[in-house]
Amino acid sequence: MKIPSDVKWKTTGRTIGAGGQSQIYEVIDSTADPKHRYAMKVLAPNKPKQAYERFYREIEAIKNLDHPGIIKIVDHSLASADFHFY
């Protein structure tokens, strides 16, 4: 996977999971020291409009939850971006 250069996240090369709509990669924040590891979910390119809408509804739903067993979103793309991630 190629992360655009304007995104601060850099892949470690490890794929954590993959499905029909997206992939999850291990990434690091290239601007932070020390380099902590995170998971980045990336929506596959060239999906129908409904897939993008569902992806951004998922982001908003997760951001509104607060539970130790649910991930925290620390960064995400905008719906107008070319590279869709959280």
ROLO-427403 format. One record per residue: residue in one letter; x, y, z of N, C-alpha, C in turn. Coordinates in steps of 0.05 Angstrom, whole numbers, plus 5000, padded with zeros to 4 digits. Atoms other than C-alpha are relative to their C-alpha. Layout:
! ROLO-427403
aXYZXYZXYZ;...
***
This chain:
! ROLO-427403
m501749775000500050005000501850255000;k498649745001502450704984498350215013;i501349784986500551245033501050264987;p499249755012500551935001502050165018;s497949864985506452375022498950225018;d501149794984501852915051498649895025;v501250134976499252415104502349935018;k497850044981503552385167500649715007;w499850284993502551635175501749854979;k498350165018507751155146499749715007;t500450284995506750415138502549865010;t497750174991511149905173500349774981;g499950225019509749415116498349775009;r501650224989505248975159497150044994;t502950005004498148825136498749855024;i501350124977493648685196497549844991;g502450135009487348495158499150114974;a501149915025483548555093497249894996;g502750095006476448505069499250114973;g500949915026472248685009500050304996;q500249715002471749425024502550155009;s497749854989478149595061502249815009;q497850144988484849385088500950145025;i499049884975488049505156503049945000;y497150015000495449655160501150105027;e498649894977500349765217501650254990;v498749755008502950485213501350135024;i498849834979507250975253499550294992;d500249715004506551725261502850104994;s497349915008512551995222500950255014;t499349754987512352645262500549975029;a499750044971512552335331502549865007;d497850154990518252095373499449945030;p499450245015518151555397497849924980;k501850095021514751205339498149795010;h502050204991508550875367498649884976;r501350145022504850375325496950035003;y502949975002497550465303499049824978;a501350145023492550105258498650224983;m501349825019490150475196498249844982;k501950125019483850265160499850174976;v500049865025484050455087497849894982;l502150095018478050435042501249954972;a499050075027479550094976499150214980;p500749805020479550564916497849904981;n502050055021474150614863497649845009;k502450124989468350394907497650174992;p502449845005461150614895499650225021;k500549774982458851264928499049905027;q501150104975455050864981502249895018;a497850104983461550545005501450235014;y498749774988464651225018498250125022;e501949904980458351465054500049825025;r500050194978458250835097502750035016;f497449974987465750925113500050245018;y500049764984464751635138497949995022;r501950054979458551435178501349835022;e498650174981462850905211501950175017;i498249834986468051425229498550175021;e501549834981462851885261498849835023;a501150174979459651305299502149935020;i497850074982466351085328500950235017;k499149764986468251795347498150075023;n502049934979461851845389499949795022;l500050214980463351215429502350035019;d497949994980467351175493499949755017;h500050254985468950475519502849884997;p497350115002475550125535500349794979;g499850215020473949575486499650094971;i500549895026472750045427502350184993;i497849845009478250365386499550305002;k500249705001479651115389501150084973;i499049895025480351485324501750245006;v498249784995486451935327500450184976;d499849845025486252175255498349874979;h501550115022482052085193500050204977;s500149835024481452345122497350155000;l502549865005476052825099498649864977;a501550135021470552575053500950104973;s499149895026473353024998502849914992;a497350095006480152685000500149794978;d499650215020482952214948500849735014;f499050224984485751745002498349995025;h501950024978480551505053501049815021;f498950164979482951265120499050105027;y500249924971482151275196501849815016;
***
